[in-house]
Amino acid sequence: MASKITLSEGKIQPLLVRLAFPLLIGNILQQFYNIISSIIVERYLGETAFAAIGIAGTVMNLFIFILGGCCTGIAVIMASLYGKGDHPALRQAIFLSLVFGASFTLLIGFLGLTCTPFLLRLIQTPPAVSALAVEYLNTIFLGLLACFFYNFFAAVLRAIGNTSAALLFLLVSIVISLFLAILFVAHLGLGVRGAALATVLAQILSALLCLLYIRKTLPFLRVGREDMRYDGSLIAKITRFSLVSALHQSSLYIGKLLVQGAVNTMGLAAISAYTATTRVEGIVLAVGDSGAEAISVFVAQNTGAGKRPRARQGFFIGLRGLLAIAALLSLILFFSAEALMRFFVPDGSAQTISYGTSYLQILCFFYFLSYTGSAFVGFYRGSGLVNIPLIGTTLHISLRVILSYLFVSSLGMDAVSYATGIGWIVIVIFHSLMFVHLKKKEDLLSGPVSVTEEPASPVPEAPASELTQGPLDTFSGSEQGDAADPEEPA
């Protein structure tokens, strides 16, 4: 039987490392899979197909990160219930989340199938590239339910701190997916559709493995008939947390999708360079994403257990670790940018290599801001304040898109680099100001001063009691009392 992992006791740093390391390896492996898959396509199908996969990946991530965001928001609720020790409510949340998420996935899969041609025209995709991108994306959207099931079961495992099992199943999925991609693309001649089909089949296998593992080794997570009950307050929380988290996760990729349109106006060399740089950048940002997720689970479990000071301490320890890693990776990437571009686009033109190298070297000076923002996102999400990361990311992508379009004609791809960095500066300032504001408010609540005289805030905020209670009470607006205790019967 798999052991339970409790994050509300013991030394914080080893727990965070134990939690984050499998997440980091998993995210990096996922990025390497995307890279190798793209190399397979470029080698056997040419640079046009490579560019098509890059653009398709941007569109696909818009939908996949909506699903991932839903699962991330749901995981906050489950981690809080697990930290509180309320297993019956945890199982009920799993059941209701599964029903809600599957229904939502079918809806966005349909939207993906119908809206893809419009989205590609919106970002000014060349016709030859667009035809291949549509072929790839249609296969992905038809198998989108498999993507949701894998992300959901992996989120359940992460919520209880068991990130190692999710990593194992991801590794199996990647190996099988690469094997199938080589088979379908190189030997069976299925083109870009074969690469997409390999991804879908591997996700189906991963979802099944996660489900079997949970049922066999984690009996307290097995959903029985008695757990299949409707609870209006709980489904309302699931809906709020999942949709707001989905908007947060997907908003960044909406921005990337729009930035892709600016890059597409520069021609095939720029498209190929941007495709390659997003692969490299994906690996670097995977560290920040892993840190954010680890901090989120840690904060949620400790908040659910009533240990708010420990949750905040975990945030600061996680932030220091991320900044140290950011300094190292930025130094390495600055000196290896050109070599990385030649590796990812071995047959690329000199202009492609030049575009990509300059883009990567400029961004090196901003990654510490990105990682700082990721740490804040993990803290706010784990605290149940999921609206704050959404507001911050909206500010970031708005600046990124506007500045990219304004200066891409004069600065080329460098405009995208500077726009991204400026967006990170703004988001860190916003998160820092909100953190100070919330800390002052929390100190006010715990001190002798009356909490009836609260300072005004320009940012929409949760009721005062939410800062000292678990995430399940957060973001409830006028419904503050609808589910203050998740143990209430349906």
Secondary structure per residue as TSV (DSSP state, phi and psi in degrees):
chain	resnum	aa	ss	phi	psi
A	1	M	-	360.0	137.7
A	2	A	-	-68.8	141.4
A	3	S	-	-80.0	149.5
A	4	K	-	-78.7	147.2
A	5	I	-	-117.6	113.9
A	6	T	-	-104.5	123.4
A	7	L	S	-98.1	-0.6
A	8	S	S	-91.7	4.3
A	9	E	S	-139.4	152.0
A	10	G	S	96.0	176.6
A	11	K	-	-67.3	136.0
A	12	I	H	-72.3	-46.0
A	13	Q	H	-60.5	-48.2
A	14	P	H	-61.3	-35.3
A	15	L	H	-65.9	-43.0
A	16	L	H	-64.3	-41.0
A	17	V	H	-63.8	-44.2
A	18	R	H	-62.0	-34.9
A	19	L	H	-77.0	-42.7
A	20	A	H	-81.1	-31.5
A	21	F	H	-59.9	-49.3
A	22	P	H	-62.1	-34.7
A	23	L	H	-63.6	-43.1
A	24	L	H	-64.0	-47.8
A	25	I	H	-60.1	-41.6
A	26	G	H	-63.2	-44.4
A	27	N	H	-65.9	-39.4
A	28	I	H	-67.3	-41.9
A	29	L	H	-60.5	-39.2
A	30	Q	H	-63.2	-41.2
A	31	Q	H	-66.4	-40.6
A	32	F	H	-64.4	-35.6
A	33	Y	H	-61.5	-45.8
A	34	N	H	-60.7	-39.0
A	35	I	H	-66.4	-50.1
A	36	I	H	-64.4	-39.5
A	37	S	H	-60.4	-41.8
A	38	S	H	-66.1	-39.2
A	39	I	H	-63.8	-40.1
A	40	I	H	-59.4	-45.2
A	41	V	H	-64.4	-44.3
A	42	E	H	-63.7	-38.4
A	43	R	H	-70.9	-42.4
A	44	Y	H	-95.8	-20.3
A	45	L	H	-120.6	-10.3
A	46	G	-	99.4	173.3
A	47	E	H	-69.5	-31.1
A	48	T	H	-64.0	-43.8
A	49	A	H	-65.6	-35.7
A	50	F	H	-61.8	-44.8
A	51	A	H	-64.2	-38.1
A	52	A	H	-63.9	-40.7
A	53	I	H	-64.6	-37.6
A	54	G	H	-64.0	-46.8
A	55	I	H	-67.2	-41.3
A	56	A	H	-61.3	-37.0
A	57	G	H	-63.6	-37.3
A	58	T	H	-65.1	-44.2
A	59	V	H	-66.8	-45.2
A	60	M	H	-60.6	-42.2
A	61	N	H	-63.7	-28.9
A	62	L	H	-57.1	-44.2
A	63	F	H	-80.7	-40.6
A	64	I	H	-67.2	-35.5
A	65	F	H	-75.5	-20.7
A	66	I	H	-63.9	-46.0
A	67	L	H	-65.9	-44.3
A	68	G	H	-61.5	-38.4
A	69	G	H	-64.7	-41.0
A	70	C	H	-57.2	-47.9
A	71	C	H	-66.0	-35.1
A	72	T	H	-65.7	-44.0
A	73	G	H	-63.0	-41.0
A	74	I	H	-63.6	-38.9
A	75	A	H	-62.1	-32.6
A	76	V	H	-61.9	-44.9
A	77	I	H	-63.4	-45.5
A	78	M	H	-66.3	-39.2
A	79	A	H	-64.5	-37.8
A	80	S	H	-66.3	-43.4
A	81	L	H	-65.0	-37.5
A	82	Y	H	-66.6	-43.0
A	83	G	H	-62.8	-32.5
A	84	K	H	-77.9	-17.7
A	85	G	T	83.9	17.1
A	86	D	-	-95.2	80.9
A	87	H	H	-68.2	-38.3
A	88	P	H	-59.2	-44.5
A	89	A	H	-66.1	-33.7
A	90	L	H	-63.0	-45.0
A	91	R	H	-65.9	-38.6
A	92	Q	H	-64.2	-39.4
A	93	A	H	-63.8	-38.0
A	94	I	H	-61.3	-46.5
A	95	F	H	-62.5	-50.6
A	96	L	H	-65.0	-37.4
A	97	S	H	-66.1	-38.5
A	98	L	H	-64.9	-43.5
A	99	V	H	-65.2	-47.2
A	100	F	H	-62.3	-46.8
A	101	G	H	-65.5	-41.2
A	102	A	H	-64.5	-41.6
A	103	S	H	-63.9	-43.0
A	104	F	H	-65.0	-37.1
A	105	T	H	-63.9	-42.5
A	106	L	H	-60.0	-37.7
A	107	L	H	-66.6	-49.7
A	108	I	H	-73.0	-25.4
A	109	G	H	-63.6	-42.1
A	110	F	H	-63.8	-43.1
A	111	L	H	-62.1	-38.4
A	112	G	H	-62.3	-44.2
A	113	L	H	-63.0	-37.7
A	114	T	H	-86.9	-26.5
A	115	C	H	-99.7	-9.9
A	116	T	H	-56.1	-49.7
A	117	P	H	-58.1	-39.2
A	118	F	H	-64.2	-43.9
A	119	L	H	-62.6	-39.9
A	120	L	H	-67.7	-37.0
A	121	R	H	-67.7	-36.5
A	122	L	H	-60.8	-38.3
A	123	I	T	-94.5	16.5
A	124	Q	T	58.3	47.6
A	125	T	-	-75.9	130.8
A	126	P	-	-56.7	142.9
A	127	P	H	-55.2	-42.5
A	128	A	H	-63.7	-37.9
A	129	V	H	-73.9	-38.5
A	130	S	H	-61.4	-41.6
A	131	A	H	-61.1	-42.1
A	132	L	H	-70.7	-37.0
A	133	A	H	-64.2	-40.6
A	134	V	H	-62.7	-42.3
A	135	E	H	-60.3	-43.0
A	136	Y	H	-66.8	-47.4
A	137	L	H	-69.0	-35.6
A	138	N	H	-59.4	-39.4
A	139	T	H	-66.6	-41.7
A	140	I	H	-61.9	-45.8
A	141	F	H	-68.8	-32.2
A	142	L	H	-66.6	-25.3
A	143	G	T	-107.4	22.1
A	144	L	H	-66.1	-27.4
A	145	L	H	-62.7	-35.2
A	146	A	H	-63.5	-37.8
A	147	C	H	-63.2	-42.6
A	148	F	H	-63.9	-47.1
A	149	F	H	-60.6	-40.8
A	150	Y	H	-64.7	-47.9
A	151	N	H	-62.4	-35.3
A	152	F	H	-68.3	-50.4
A	153	F	H	-66.2	-34.4
A	154	A	H	-66.5	-35.5
A	155	A	H	-66.3	-36.4
A	156	V	H	-60.7	-44.9
A	157	L	H	-65.5	-40.4
A	158	R	H	-66.6	-36.2
A	159	A	H	-61.1	-31.3
A	160	I	T	-95.5	9.8
A	161	G	T	85.7	4.1
A	162	N	-	-92.8	73.6
A	163	T	H	-81.9	-18.3
A	164	S	H	-67.5	-41.6
A	165	A	H	-64.1	-42.6
A	166	A	H	-61.2	-37.0
A	167	L	H	-64.2	-43.2
A	168	L	H	-59.2	-45.3
A	169	F	H	-70.2	-32.5
A	170	L	H	-65.3	-41.3
A	171	L	H	-60.9	-44.9
A	172	V	H	-59.6	-43.3
A	173	S	H	-61.9	-43.0
A	174	I	H	-65.9	-44.8
A	175	V	H	-60.0	-46.3
A	176	I	H	-66.4	-39.9
A	177	S	H	-63.5	-42.0
A	178	L	H	-66.2	-40.3
A	179	F	H	-59.7	-45.6
A	180	L	H	-68.3	-35.4
A	181	A	H	-62.6	-44.2
A	182	I	I	-63.3	-42.8
A	183	L	I	-62.6	-49.1
A	184	F	I	-72.9	-39.7
A	185	V	I	-85.5	-50.1
A	186	A	I	-80.9	-33.6
A	187	H	I	-109.7	-33.1
A	188	L	S	-99.0	-7.5
A	189	G	-	64.9	36.2
A	190	L	-	-86.5	-0.4
A	191	G	H	66.7	-151.9
A	192	V	H	-66.7	-25.9
A	193	R	H	-62.8	-34.8
A	194	G	H	-64.9	-39.0
A	195	A	H	-64.4	-40.1
A	196	A	H	-68.3	-40.9
A	197	L	H	-63.4	-37.4
A	198	A	H	-60.9	-40.8
A	199	T	H	-63.8	-45.5
A	200	V	H	-63.9	-45.7
A	201	L	H	-63.9	-38.5
A	202	A	H	-66.9	-36.8
A	203	Q	H	-67.4	-35.4
A	204	I	H	-61.0	-45.3
A	205	L	H	-63.3	-42.9
A	206	S	H	-62.7	-42.0
A	207	A	H	-62.0	-42.6
A	208	L	H	-64.6	-41.2
A	209	L	H	-64.4	-42.2
A	210	C	H	-61.2	-44.5
A	211	L	H	-63.5	-44.6
A	212	L	H	-63.4	-39.7
A	213	Y	H	-63.0	-45.4
A	214	I	H	-62.7	-44.6
A	215	R	H	-69.5	-32.3
A	216	K	H	-85.2	-34.2
A	217	T	H	-116.3	-12.8
A	218	L	-	-126.1	74.2
A	219	P	G	-60.6	-29.1
A	220	F	G	-70.5	-9.1
A	221	L	G	-101.3	-2.7
A	222	R	-	-70.7	120.7
A	223	V	-	-82.6	121.3
A	224	G	-	-105.1	179.1
A	225	R	G	-59.7	-36.6
A	226	E	G	-67.6	-18.5
A	227	D	G	-88.2	-12.0
A	228	M	-	-86.9	66.2
A	229	R	-	-124.2	146.2
A	230	Y	-	-81.5	132.8
A	231	D	-	-133.1	107.5
A	232	G	H	-58.5	-42.6
A	233	S	H	-67.4	-38.6
A	234	L	H	-71.4	-41.6
A	235	I	H	-67.0	-30.6
A	236	A	H	-65.7	-42.0
A	237	K	H	-65.2	-44.2
A	238	I	H	-58.7	-44.0
A	239	T	H	-63.9	-46.0
A	240	R	H	-63.5	-50.7
A	241	F	H	-64.3	-43.6
A	242	S	H	-69.2	-43.2
A	243	L	H	-70.9	-40.9
A	244	V	H	-66.3	-41.4
A	245	S	H	-65.5	-35.8
A	246	A	H	-65.2	-41.8
A	247	L	H	-62.4	-40.3
A	248	H	H	-64.0	-48.8
A	249	Q	H	-65.6	-39.8
A	250	S	H	-82.3	-23.7
A	251	S	H	-62.4	-35.4
A	252	L	H	-62.8	-37.9
A	253	Y	H	-80.3	-22.2
A	254	I	H	-63.9	-42.9
A	255	G	H	-61.3	-44.4
A	256	K	H	-63.4	-36.6
A	257	L	H	-63.3	-42.6
A	258	L	H	-70.1	-38.3
A	259	V	H	-63.5	-35.8
A	260	Q	H	-56.8	-35.7
A	261	G	H	-62.4	-39.8
A	262	A	H	-65.2	-42.1
A	263	V	H	-64.8	-38.6
A	264	N	H	-61.6	-24.3
A	265	T	T	-70.9	-13.0
A	266	M	T	-91.8	-5.4
A	267	G	-	102.5	-179.6
A	268	L	H	-63.7	-37.4
A	269	A	H	-61.9	-42.6
A	270	A	H	-68.3	-39.0
A	271	I	H	-62.0	-45.8
A	272	S	H	-64.3	-41.0
A	273	A	H	-63.9	-42.9
A	274	Y	H	-66.9	-37.2
A	275	T	H	-60.7	-45.2
A	276	A	H	-67.0	-42.3
A	277	T	H	-66.9	-33.2
A	278	T	H	-66.7	-29.8
A	279	R	H	-66.5	-46.0
A	280	V	H	-65.5	-47.3
A	281	E	H	-61.9	-33.7
A	282	G	H	-60.1	-38.7
A	283	I	H	-66.2	-44.5
A	284	V	H	-64.0	-46.6
A	285	L	H	-71.9	-18.7
A	286	A	H	-60.8	-30.9
A	287	V	H	-64.1	-46.5
A	288	G	H	-63.8	-41.0
A	289	D	H	-63.1	-40.6
A	290	S	H	-65.4	-43.0
A	291	G	H	-61.9	-41.9
A	292	A	H	-62.1	-42.4
A	293	E	H	-68.5	-40.4
A	294	A	H	-63.9	-45.2
A	295	I	H	-63.2	-39.3
A	296	S	H	-61.1	-48.6
A	297	V	H	-64.4	-42.9
A	298	F	H	-61.2	-47.7
A	299	V	H	-65.0	-41.8
A	300	A	H	-63.9	-45.4
A	301	Q	H	-63.8	-42.8
A	302	N	H	-72.6	-34.2
A	303	T	H	-66.8	-41.5
A	304	G	H	-62.3	-32.3
A	305	A	T	-84.4	2.2
A	306	G	T	78.8	22.1
A	307	K	-	-113.9	66.3
A	308	R	H	-63.5	-44.1
A	309	P	H	-58.3	-38.1
A	310	R	H	-66.2	-37.1
A	311	A	H	-61.8	-43.7
A	312	R	H	-66.8	-37.7
A	313	Q	H	-63.1	-39.5
A	314	G	H	-61.9	-36.4
A	315	F	H	-61.1	-47.6
A	316	F	H	-65.4	-38.8
A	317	I	H	-65.2	-42.6
A	318	G	H	-63.9	-40.0
A	319	L	H	-62.8	-44.3
A	320	R	H	-60.7	-42.3
A	321	G	H	-62.9	-42.0
A	322	L	H	-64.8	-38.7
A	323	L	H	-66.8	-37.6
A	324	A	H	-64.2	-42.1
A	325	I	H	-67.1	-38.6
A	326	A	H	-60.1	-41.9
A	327	A	H	-61.9	-43.6
A	328	L	H	-66.4	-47.7
A	329	L	H	-66.1	-37.5
A	330	S	H	-63.3	-40.8
A	331	L	H	-64.1	-45.2
A	332	I	H	-63.4	-45.3
A	333	L	H	-67.4	-34.7
A	334	F	H	-60.3	-42.8
A	335	F	H	-85.9	-12.0
A	336	S	H	-114.1	10.0
A	337	A	H	-58.8	-48.2
A	338	E	H	-66.1	-42.0
A	339	A	H	-61.9	-38.6
A	340	L	H	-65.8	-41.2
A	341	M	H	-62.3	-41.3
A	342	R	H	-69.0	-28.2
A	343	F	H	-71.6	-44.4
A	344	F	H	-79.9	-27.5
A	345	V	-	-127.5	71.6
A	346	P	T	-62.0	-28.2
A	347	D	T	-104.3	14.7
A	348	G	-	-73.2	155.2
A	349	S	-	-72.3	167.5
A	350	A	H	-62.1	-34.4
A	351	Q	H	-67.1	-39.2
A	352	T	H	-61.0	-46.5
A	353	I	H	-63.4	-41.5
A	354	S	H	-65.1	-45.7
A	355	Y	H	-56.4	-50.6
A	356	G	H	-67.3	-40.1
A	357	T	H	-63.2	-46.5
A	358	S	H	-62.6	-42.2
A	359	Y	H	-58.4	-48.3
A	360	L	H	-67.1	-40.1
A	361	Q	H	-69.2	-32.4
A	362	I	H	-69.4	-43.7
A	363	L	H	-65.1	-22.8
A	364	C	T	-54.5	-30.9
A	365	F	T	-82.0	-1.8
A	366	F	T	-118.4	-5.1
A	367	Y	H	-65.2	-29.2
A	368	F	H	-64.8	-29.1
A	369	L	H	-72.0	-38.6
A	370	S	H	-61.8	-43.4
A	371	Y	H	-68.3	-35.6
A	372	T	H	-62.6	-44.3
A	373	G	H	-61.2	-38.0
A	374	S	H	-63.3	-41.3
A	375	A	H	-62.4	-42.5
A	376	F	H	-62.8	-41.7
A	377	V	H	-59.1	-43.8
A	378	G	H	-61.0	-41.4
A	379	F	H	-65.2	-49.0
A	380	Y	H	-66.1	-41.2
A	381	R	H	-64.7	-45.2
A	382	G	H	-65.5	-26.6
A	383	S	T	-80.1	-7.8
A	384	G	T	89.3	0.2
A	385	L	-	-89.7	62.1
A	386	V	T	-72.1	-14.7
A	387	N	H	-74.3	-26.3
A	388	I	H	-67.0	-48.6
A	389	P	H	-59.5	-33.8
A	390	L	H	-63.7	-44.7
A	391	I	H	-63.7	-44.2
A	392	G	H	-62.7	-43.7
A	393	T	H	-67.8	-34.3
A	394	T	H	-62.4	-41.5
A	395	L	H	-60.8	-44.5
A	396	H	H	-60.5	-52.4
A	397	I	H	-70.2	-30.3
A	398	S	H	-62.9	-47.8
A	399	L	H	-63.5	-42.2
A	400	R	H	-60.6	-44.6
A	401	V	H	-69.9	-47.9
A	402	I	H	-60.8	-48.3
A	403	L	H	-67.3	-35.2
A	404	S	H	-62.2	-47.1
A	405	Y	H	-69.2	-32.9
A	406	L	H	-68.9	-35.1
A	407	F	H	-117.7	0.4
A	408	V	H	-65.8	-30.4
A	409	S	H	-70.7	-27.9
A	410	S	H	-99.9	-32.8
A	411	L	H	-107.8	-7.4
A	412	G	T	67.1	-144.4
A	413	M	T	-67.9	-18.9
A	414	D	H	-60.3	-30.4
A	415	A	H	-61.4	-37.4
A	416	V	H	-67.2	-39.0
A	417	S	H	-62.8	-50.2
A	418	Y	H	-65.3	-37.8
A	419	A	H	-63.3	-40.5
A	420	T	H	-64.1	-45.0
A	421	G	H	-63.3	-42.5
A	422	I	H	-63.7	-38.4
A	423	G	H	-60.9	-39.9
A	424	W	H	-66.2	-36.8
A	425	I	H	-59.9	-47.0
A	426	V	H	-64.6	-41.3
A	427	I	H	-68.0	-35.2
A	428	V	H	-68.7	-39.9
A	429	I	H	-61.4	-44.7
A	430	F	H	-62.6	-48.8
A	431	H	H	-62.6	-38.7
A	432	S	H	-64.9	-44.0
A	433	L	H	-62.9	-40.8
A	434	M	H	-66.6	-38.0
A	435	F	H	-63.0	-45.3
A	436	V	H	-63.4	-43.4
A	437	H	H	-60.8	-47.1
A	438	L	H	-67.9	-35.3
A	439	K	H	-64.9	-42.8
A	440	K	H	-62.4	-39.6
A	441	K	H	-67.2	-40.2
A	442	E	H	-66.2	-40.0
A	443	D	H	-64.1	-36.1
A	444	L	H	-63.8	-41.0
A	445	L	H	-66.6	-32.6
A	446	S	H	-89.9	-6.1
A	447	G	S	-97.5	-173.1
A	448	P	S	-78.6	-11.0
A	449	V	S	-73.6	142.8
A	450	S	-	-65.2	136.7
A	451	V	T	-84.5	1.6
A	452	T	T	-78.4	-17.5
A	453	E	S	-107.9	79.5
A	454	E	-	-90.2	142.7
A	455	P	-	-69.4	148.8
A	456	A	-	-72.0	150.0
A	457	S	-	-130.2	136.5
A	458	P	S	-76.3	-9.0
A	459	V	S	-108.8	135.7
A	460	P	-	-55.5	129.8
A	461	E	-	-134.2	162.2
A	462	A	-	-79.8	164.5
A	463	P	-	-57.2	156.0
A	464	A	G	-58.9	-36.6
A	465	S	G	-65.4	-16.9
A	466	E	G	-68.5	-22.4
A	467	L	G	-75.2	-15.8
A	468	T	T	-116.3	3.1
A	469	Q	S	-114.7	179.5
A	470	G	-	-76.6	167.6
A	471	P	G	-59.3	-22.7
A	472	L	G	-64.8	-19.8
A	473	D	G	-95.2	-0.9
A	474	T	T	-90.2	153.0
A	475	F	T	62.4	32.6
A	476	S	-	-100.7	-4.6
A	477	G	G	56.3	-130.3
A	478	S	G	-73.8	-7.3
A	479	E	G	-96.4	28.9
A	480	Q	G	-51.1	-37.5
A	481	G	G	-92.5	8.2
A	482	D	G	-73.3	-23.2
A	483	A	S	-156.8	52.1
A	484	A	S	-63.9	-26.4
A	485	D	S	-122.5	109.5
A	486	P	T	-67.6	-5.5
A	487	E	T	-85.7	-4.1
A	488	E	S	-62.9	141.1
A	489	P	-	-67.5	156.6
A	490	A	-	-67.1	360.0
